[in-house]
Amino acid sequence: MTATPGTSSDAVQAPPGRKLLRLEIRNAETPIERKPNWIKTRAKMGPEYSELKGLVKRE
């Protein structure tokens, strides 16, 4: 019996219309670290943003 690359005979199939969550053991073992302060930034909420936000709310 020859397996097709990228498939497995014991692969779990998702129910129709649903996706399965892919879990990886190595990712579960690695703790999630906080982002450094230099990565964080604030979005500029000027008048254009307020106008657009109001437009979206009205629609």
PyMOL Python script that loads the backbone (N, CA, C, O; Angstrom):
from pymol import cmd

cmd.read_pdbstr("""\
ATOM      1  N   MET A   1       0.838  -1.170   0.000  1.00  0.00           N
ATOM      2  CA  MET A   1       0.000   0.000   0.000  1.00  0.00           C
ATOM      3  C   MET A   1       0.884   1.235   0.000  1.00  0.00           C
ATOM      4  O   MET A   1       1.821   1.322   0.794  1.00  0.00           O
ATOM      5  N   THR A   2       0.607   2.184  -0.868  1.00  0.00           N
ATOM      6  CA  THR A   2       1.399   3.400  -0.975  1.00  0.00           C
ATOM      7  C   THR A   2       0.572   4.584  -0.500  1.00  0.00           C
ATOM      8  O   THR A   2      -0.562   4.776  -0.938  1.00  0.00           O
ATOM      9  N   ALA A   3       1.143   5.371   0.392  1.00  0.00           N
ATOM     10  CA  ALA A   3       0.432   6.547   0.911  1.00  0.00           C
ATOM     11  C   ALA A   3       0.730   7.753   0.034  1.00  0.00           C
ATOM     12  O   ALA A   3       1.844   7.914  -0.463  1.00  0.00           O
ATOM     13  N   THR A   4      -0.261   8.584  -0.147  1.00  0.00           N
ATOM     14  CA  THR A   4      -0.078   9.816  -0.895  1.00  0.00           C
ATOM     15  C   THR A   4       0.623  10.821   0.004  1.00  0.00           C
ATOM     16  O   THR A   4       0.256  10.950   1.172  1.00  0.00           O
ATOM     17  N   PRO A   5       1.626  11.540  -0.508  1.00  0.00           N
ATOM     18  CA  PRO A   5       2.316  12.530   0.329  1.00  0.00           C
ATOM     19  C   PRO A   5       1.327  13.547   0.880  1.00  0.00           C
ATOM     20  O   PRO A   5       0.439  14.022   0.172  1.00  0.00           O
ATOM     21  N   GLY A   6       1.501  13.876   2.182  1.00  0.00           N
ATOM     22  CA  GLY A   6       0.636  14.867   2.809  1.00  0.00           C
ATOM     23  C   GLY A   6      -0.636  14.294   3.392  1.00  0.00           C
ATOM     24  O   GLY A   6      -1.443  15.030   3.960  1.00  0.00           O
ATOM     25  N   THR A   7      -0.831  12.979   3.262  1.00  0.00           N
ATOM     26  CA  THR A   7      -2.021  12.363   3.837  1.00  0.00           C
ATOM     27  C   THR A   7      -1.590  11.274   4.791  1.00  0.00           C
ATOM     28  O   THR A   7      -0.457  10.797   4.741  1.00  0.00           O
ATOM     29  N   SER A   8      -2.497  10.888   5.655  1.00  0.00           N
ATOM     30  CA  SER A   8      -2.227   9.832   6.615  1.00  0.00           C
ATOM     31  C   SER A   8      -3.448   8.940   6.704  1.00  0.00           C
ATOM     32  O   SER A   8      -4.583   9.412   6.619  1.00  0.00           O
ATOM     33  N   SER A   9      -3.213   7.661   6.874  1.00  0.00           N
ATOM     34  CA  SER A   9      -4.338   6.734   6.939  1.00  0.00           C
ATOM     35  C   SER A   9      -5.151   6.928   8.212  1.00  0.00           C
ATOM     36  O   SER A   9      -6.331   6.581   8.245  1.00  0.00           O
ATOM     37  N   ASP A  10      -4.531   7.486   9.276  1.00  0.00           N
ATOM     38  CA  ASP A  10      -5.256   7.700  10.520  1.00  0.00           C
ATOM     39  C   ASP A  10      -5.635   9.171  10.715  1.00  0.00           C
ATOM     40  O   ASP A  10      -5.874   9.600  11.844  1.00  0.00           O
ATOM     41  N   ALA A  11      -5.692   9.940   9.637  1.00  0.00           N
ATOM     42  CA  ALA A  11      -6.047  11.361   9.726  1.00  0.00           C
ATOM     43  C   ALA A  11      -7.506  11.515  10.134  1.00  0.00           C
ATOM     44  O   ALA A  11      -8.368  10.747   9.707  1.00  0.00           O
ATOM     45  N   VAL A  12      -7.767  12.511  10.958  1.00  0.00           N
ATOM     46  CA  VAL A  12      -9.122  12.795  11.416  1.00  0.00           C
ATOM     47  C   VAL A  12      -9.776  13.741  10.424  1.00  0.00           C
ATOM     48  O   VAL A  12      -9.179  14.739  10.018  1.00  0.00           O
ATOM     49  N   GLN A  13     -10.995  13.427  10.040  1.00  0.00           N
ATOM     50  CA  GLN A  13     -11.730  14.265   9.098  1.00  0.00           C
ATOM     51  C   GLN A  13     -12.671  15.188   9.869  1.00  0.00           C
ATOM     52  O   GLN A  13     -13.321  14.761  10.823  1.00  0.00           O
ATOM     53  N   ALA A  14     -12.742  16.449   9.455  1.00  0.00           N
ATOM     54  CA  ALA A  14     -13.645  17.416  10.084  1.00  0.00           C
ATOM     55  C   ALA A  14     -15.060  17.185   9.586  1.00  0.00           C
ATOM     56  O   ALA A  14     -15.258  16.804   8.432  1.00  0.00           O
ATOM     57  N   PRO A  15     -16.044  17.412  10.442  1.00  0.00           N
ATOM     58  CA  PRO A  15     -17.434  17.325   9.981  1.00  0.00           C
ATOM     59  C   PRO A  15     -17.671  18.353   8.876  1.00  0.00           C
ATOM     60  O   PRO A  15     -16.989  19.377   8.842  1.00  0.00           O
ATOM     61  N   PRO A  16     -18.615  18.108   7.978  1.00  0.00           N
ATOM     62  CA  PRO A  16     -18.871  19.052   6.886  1.00  0.00           C
ATOM     63  C   PRO A  16     -19.167  20.454   7.416  1.00  0.00           C
ATOM     64  O   PRO A  16     -19.967  20.618   8.338  1.00  0.00           O
ATOM     65  N   GLY A  17     -18.524  21.456   6.835  1.00  0.00           N
ATOM     66  CA  GLY A  17     -18.747  22.839   7.227  1.00  0.00           C
ATOM     67  C   GLY A  17     -17.967  23.290   8.448  1.00  0.00           C
ATOM     68  O   GLY A  17     -18.142  24.421   8.902  1.00  0.00           O
ATOM     69  N   ARG A  18     -17.110  22.435   8.993  1.00  0.00           N
ATOM     70  CA  ARG A  18     -16.337  22.804  10.180  1.00  0.00           C
ATOM     71  C   ARG A  18     -14.867  22.538   9.943  1.00  0.00           C
ATOM     72  O   ARG A  18     -14.506  21.639   9.183  1.00  0.00           O
ATOM     73  N   LYS A  19     -14.017  23.320  10.593  1.00  0.00           N
ATOM     74  CA  LYS A  19     -12.574  23.120  10.508  1.00  0.00           C
ATOM     75  C   LYS A  19     -12.079  22.566  11.841  1.00  0.00           C
ATOM     76  O   LYS A  19     -12.613  22.897  12.899  1.00  0.00           O
ATOM     77  N   LEU A  20     -11.068  21.732  11.777  1.00  0.00           N
ATOM     78  CA  LEU A  20     -10.472  21.200  12.991  1.00  0.00           C
ATOM     79  C   LEU A  20      -9.357  22.127  13.463  1.00  0.00           C
ATOM     80  O   LEU A  20      -8.643  22.715  12.651  1.00  0.00           O
ATOM     81  N   LEU A  21      -9.216  22.251  14.764  1.00  0.00           N
ATOM     82  CA  LEU A  21      -8.137  23.021  15.346  1.00  0.00           C
ATOM     83  C   LEU A  21      -6.886  22.150  15.333  1.00  0.00           C
ATOM     84  O   LEU A  21      -6.892  21.030  15.843  1.00  0.00           O
ATOM     85  N   ARG A  22      -5.807  22.677  14.741  1.00  0.00           N
ATOM     86  CA  ARG A  22      -4.569  21.921  14.670  1.00  0.00           C
ATOM     87  C   ARG A  22      -3.749  22.185  15.925  1.00  0.00           C
ATOM     88  O   ARG A  22      -3.353  23.321  16.185  1.00  0.00           O
ATOM     89  N   LEU A  23      -3.498  21.156  16.689  1.00  0.00           N
ATOM     90  CA  LEU A  23      -2.713  21.290  17.905  1.00  0.00           C
ATOM     91  C   LEU A  23      -1.335  20.695  17.687  1.00  0.00           C
ATOM     92  O   LEU A  23      -1.187  19.622  17.101  1.00  0.00           O
ATOM     93  N   GLU A  24      -0.338  21.407  18.166  1.00  0.00           N
ATOM     94  CA  GLU A  24       1.021  20.894  18.060  1.00  0.00           C
ATOM     95  C   GLU A  24       1.605  20.828  19.461  1.00  0.00           C
ATOM     96  O   GLU A  24       1.546  21.800  20.215  1.00  0.00           O
ATOM     97  N   ILE A  25       2.162  19.690  19.801  1.00  0.00           N
ATOM     98  CA  ILE A  25       2.701  19.474  21.140  1.00  0.00           C
ATOM     99  C   ILE A  25       3.793  20.483  21.453  1.00  0.00           C
ATOM    100  O   ILE A  25       3.815  21.038  22.552  1.00  0.00           O
ATOM    101  N   ARG A  26       4.688  20.732  20.529  1.00  0.00           N
ATOM    102  CA  ARG A  26       5.811  21.631  20.820  1.00  0.00           C
ATOM    103  C   ARG A  26       5.327  23.051  21.093  1.00  0.00           C
ATOM    104  O   ARG A  26       5.946  23.764  21.883  1.00  0.00           O
ATOM    105  N   ASN A  27       4.231  23.480  20.454  1.00  0.00           N
ATOM    106  CA  ASN A  27       3.703  24.812  20.717  1.00  0.00           C
ATOM    107  C   ASN A  27       3.044  24.877  22.086  1.00  0.00           C
ATOM    108  O   ASN A  27       3.080  25.918  22.741  1.00  0.00           O
ATOM    109  N   ALA A  28       2.444  23.780  22.524  1.00  0.00           N
ATOM    110  CA  ALA A  28       1.801  23.744  23.832  1.00  0.00           C
ATOM    111  C   ALA A  28       2.839  23.817  24.945  1.00  0.00           C
ATOM    112  O   ALA A  28       2.551  24.322  26.031  1.00  0.00           O
ATOM    113  N   GLU A  29       4.035  23.321  24.684  1.00  0.00           N
ATOM    114  CA  GLU A  29       5.088  23.326  25.694  1.00  0.00           C
ATOM    115  C   GLU A  29       5.770  24.681  25.800  1.00  0.00           C
ATOM    116  O   GLU A  29       6.398  24.966  26.819  1.00  0.00           O
ATOM    117  N   THR A  30       5.667  25.525  24.778  1.00  0.00           N
ATOM    118  CA  THR A  30       6.317  26.828  24.769  1.00  0.00           C
ATOM    119  C   THR A  30       5.370  27.867  25.352  1.00  0.00           C
ATOM    120  O   THR A  30       4.280  28.073  24.818  1.00  0.00           O
ATOM    121  N   PRO A  31       5.769  28.530  26.447  1.00  0.00           N
ATOM    122  CA  PRO A  31       4.873  29.536  27.034  1.00  0.00           C
ATOM    123  C   PRO A  31       4.755  30.763  26.125  1.00  0.00           C
ATOM    124  O   PRO A  31       5.693  31.103  25.403  1.00  0.00           O
ATOM    125  N   ILE A  32       3.601  31.416  26.170  1.00  0.00           N
ATOM    126  CA  ILE A  32       3.392  32.626  25.381  1.00  0.00           C
ATOM    127  C   ILE A  32       3.989  33.792  26.158  1.00  0.00           C
ATOM    128  O   ILE A  32       3.619  34.038  27.306  1.00  0.00           O
ATOM    129  N   GLU A  33       4.907  34.501  25.529  1.00  0.00           N
ATOM    130  CA  GLU A  33       5.571  35.613  26.194  1.00  0.00           C
ATOM    131  C   GLU A  33       4.889  36.924  25.842  1.00  0.00           C
ATOM    132  O   GLU A  33       4.252  37.044  24.796  1.00  0.00           O
ATOM    133  N   ARG A  34       5.030  37.913  26.733  1.00  0.00           N
ATOM    134  CA  ARG A  34       4.493  39.245  26.472  1.00  0.00           C
ATOM    135  C   ARG A  34       5.321  39.914  25.387  1.00  0.00           C
ATOM    136  O   ARG A  34       6.516  39.651  25.254  1.00  0.00           O
ATOM    137  N   LYS A  35       4.685  40.770  24.620  1.00  0.00           N
ATOM    138  CA  LYS A  35       5.390  41.495  23.567  1.00  0.00           C
ATOM    139  C   LYS A  35       6.226  42.608  24.208  1.00  0.00           C
ATOM    140  O   LYS A  35       5.802  43.204  25.198  1.00  0.00           O
ATOM    141  N   PRO A  36       7.403  42.890  23.655  1.00  0.00           N
ATOM    142  CA  PRO A  36       8.223  43.973  24.212  1.00  0.00           C
ATOM    143  C   PRO A  36       7.539  45.330  24.016  1.00  0.00           C
ATOM    144  O   PRO A  36       6.724  45.499  23.108  1.00  0.00           O
ATOM    145  N   ASN A  37       7.879  46.292  24.876  1.00  0.00           N
ATOM    146  CA  ASN A  37       7.262  47.616  24.813  1.00  0.00           C
ATOM    147  C   ASN A  37       7.486  48.303  23.478  1.00  0.00           C
ATOM    148  O   ASN A  37       6.625  49.062  23.031  1.00  0.00           O
ATOM    149  N   TRP A  38       8.625  48.056  22.823  1.00  0.00           N
ATOM    150  CA  TRP A  38       8.902  48.765  21.572  1.00  0.00           C
ATOM    151  C   TRP A  38       8.015  48.290  20.429  1.00  0.00           C
ATOM    152  O   TRP A  38       7.921  48.974  19.410  1.00  0.00           O
ATOM    153  N   ILE A  39       7.358  47.134  20.569  1.00  0.00           N
ATOM    154  CA  ILE A  39       6.451  46.653  19.520  1.00  0.00           C
ATOM    155  C   ILE A  39       5.099  47.354  19.621  1.00  0.00           C
ATOM    156  O   ILE A  39       4.436  47.580  18.608  1.00  0.00           O
ATOM    157  N   LYS A  40       4.690  47.698  20.840  1.00  0.00           N
ATOM    158  CA  LYS A  40       3.369  48.289  21.043  1.00  0.00           C
ATOM    159  C   LYS A  40       3.311  49.697  20.462  1.00  0.00           C
ATOM    160  O   LYS A  40       4.277  50.454  20.552  1.00  0.00           O
ATOM    161  N   THR A  41       2.188  50.037  19.874  1.00  0.00           N
ATOM    162  CA  THR A  41       1.985  51.382  19.339  1.00  0.00           C
ATOM    163  C   THR A  41       0.521  51.756  19.501  1.00  0.00           C
ATOM    164  O   THR A  41      -0.335  50.883  19.640  1.00  0.00           O
ATOM    165  N   ARG A  42       0.237  53.029  19.486  1.00  0.00           N
ATOM    166  CA  ARG A  42      -1.138  53.504  19.595  1.00  0.00           C
ATOM    167  C   ARG A  42      -1.613  53.934  18.221  1.00  0.00           C
ATOM    168  O   ARG A  42      -0.875  54.564  17.463  1.00  0.00           O
ATOM    169  N   ALA A  43      -2.841  53.591  17.911  1.00  0.00           N
ATOM    170  CA  ALA A  43      -3.436  54.031  16.651  1.00  0.00           C
ATOM    171  C   ALA A  43      -3.823  55.500  16.787  1.00  0.00           C
ATOM    172  O   ALA A  43      -4.305  55.934  17.834  1.00  0.00           O
ATOM    173  N   LYS A  44      -3.608  56.243  15.735  1.00  0.00           N
ATOM    174  CA  LYS A  44      -3.959  57.662  15.740  1.00  0.00           C
ATOM    175  C   LYS A  44      -5.450  57.792  15.449  1.00  0.00           C
ATOM    176  O   LYS A  44      -5.903  57.449  14.357  1.00  0.00           O
ATOM    177  N   MET A  45      -6.202  58.279  16.409  1.00  0.00           N
ATOM    178  CA  MET A  45      -7.654  58.403  16.283  1.00  0.00           C
ATOM    179  C   MET A  45      -8.019  59.860  16.007  1.00  0.00           C
ATOM    180  O   MET A  45      -8.575  60.544  16.867  1.00  0.00           O
ATOM    181  N   GLY A  46      -7.707  60.318  14.819  1.00  0.00           N
ATOM    182  CA  GLY A  46      -7.980  61.703  14.437  1.00  0.00           C
ATOM    183  C   GLY A  46      -9.400  61.899  13.943  1.00  0.00           C
ATOM    184  O   GLY A  46     -10.238  61.004  14.063  1.00  0.00           O
ATOM    185  N   PRO A  47      -9.669  63.079  13.384  1.00  0.00           N
ATOM    186  CA  PRO A  47     -11.019  63.390  12.905  1.00  0.00           C
ATOM    187  C   PRO A  47     -11.479  62.463  11.777  1.00  0.00           C
ATOM    188  O   PRO A  47     -12.667  62.153  11.685  1.00  0.00           O
ATOM    189  N   GLU A  48     -10.568  62.022  10.929  1.00  0.00           N
ATOM    190  CA  GLU A  48     -10.944  61.114   9.842  1.00  0.00           C
ATOM    191  C   GLU A  48     -11.453  59.788  10.395  1.00  0.00           C
ATOM    192  O   GLU A  48     -12.411  59.213   9.880  1.00  0.00           O
ATOM    193  N   TYR A  49     -10.801  59.314  11.446  1.00  0.00           N
ATOM    194  CA  TYR A  49     -11.229  58.063  12.069  1.00  0.00           C
ATOM    195  C   TYR A  49     -12.625  58.220  12.665  1.00  0.00           C
ATOM    196  O   TYR A  49     -13.490  57.364  12.478  1.00  0.00           O
ATOM    197  N   SER A  50     -12.834  59.321  13.384  1.00  0.00           N
ATOM    198  CA  SER A  50     -14.141  59.554  14.005  1.00  0.00           C
ATOM    199  C   SER A  50     -15.235  59.647  12.951  1.00  0.00           C
ATOM    200  O   SER A  50     -16.336  59.132  13.146  1.00  0.00           O
ATOM    201  N   GLU A  51     -14.934  60.300  11.839  1.00  0.00           N
ATOM    202  CA  GLU A  51     -15.912  60.424  10.749  1.00  0.00           C
ATOM    203  C   GLU A  51     -16.243  59.050  10.163  1.00  0.00           C
ATOM    204  O   GLU A  51     -17.410  58.728   9.938  1.00  0.00           O
ATOM    205  N   LEU A  52     -15.212  58.248   9.920  1.00  0.00           N
ATOM    206  CA  LEU A  52     -15.416  56.911   9.368  1.00  0.00           C
ATOM    207  C   LEU A  52     -16.190  56.026  10.345  1.00  0.00           C
ATOM    208  O   LEU A  52     -17.080  55.279   9.938  1.00  0.00           O
ATOM    209  N   LYS A  53     -15.853  56.110  11.623  1.00  0.00           N
ATOM    210  CA  LYS A  53     -16.547  55.316  12.635  1.00  0.00           C
ATOM    211  C   LYS A  53     -18.033  55.680  12.675  1.00  0.00           C
ATOM    212  O   LYS A  53     -18.889  54.802  12.779  1.00  0.00           O
ATOM    213  N   GLY A  54     -18.334  56.979  12.591  1.00  0.00           N
ATOM    214  CA  GLY A  54     -19.724  57.418  12.570  1.00  0.00           C
ATOM    215  C   GLY A  54     -20.452  56.917  11.337  1.00  0.00           C
ATOM    216  O   GLY A  54     -21.615  56.519  11.416  1.00  0.00           O
ATOM    217  N   LEU A  55     -19.772  56.934  10.196  1.00  0.00           N
ATOM    218  CA  LEU A  55     -20.363  56.454   8.949  1.00  0.00           C
ATOM    219  C   LEU A  55     -20.704  54.967   9.050  1.00  0.00           C
ATOM    220  O   LEU A  55     -21.779  54.539   8.632  1.00  0.00           O
ATOM    221  N   VAL A  56     -19.783  54.191   9.607  1.00  0.00           N
ATOM    222  CA  VAL A  56     -19.999  52.749   9.752  1.00  0.00           C
ATOM    223  C   VAL A  56     -21.161  52.483  10.708  1.00  0.00           C
ATOM    224  O   VAL A  56     -21.978  51.597  10.457  1.00  0.00           O
ATOM    225  N   LYS A  57     -21.242  53.244  11.805  1.00  0.00           N
ATOM    226  CA  LYS A  57     -22.337  53.057  12.762  1.00  0.00           C
ATOM    227  C   LYS A  57     -23.691  53.354  12.133  1.00  0.00           C
ATOM    228  O   LYS A  57     -24.668  52.660  12.412  1.00  0.00           O
ATOM    229  N   ARG A  58     -23.759  54.377  11.292  1.00  0.00           N
ATOM    230  CA  ARG A  58     -25.027  54.762  10.667  1.00  0.00           C
ATOM    231  C   ARG A  58     -25.492  53.742   9.641  1.00  0.00           C
ATOM    232  O   ARG A  58     -26.693  53.603   9.414  1.00  0.00           O
ATOM    233  N   GLU A  59     -24.569  53.032   9.021  1.00  0.00           N
ATOM    234  CA  GLU A  59     -24.937  52.085   7.947  1.00  0.00           C
ATOM    235  C   GLU A  59     -25.492  50.805   8.484  1.00  0.00           C
ATOM    236  O   GLU A  59     -25.846  49.914   7.712  1.00  0.00           O
TER     237      GLU A  59
END
""", "prot")
cmd.dss("prot")
cmd.show_as("cartoon", "prot")
cmd.util.cbc("prot")
cmd.orient("prot")
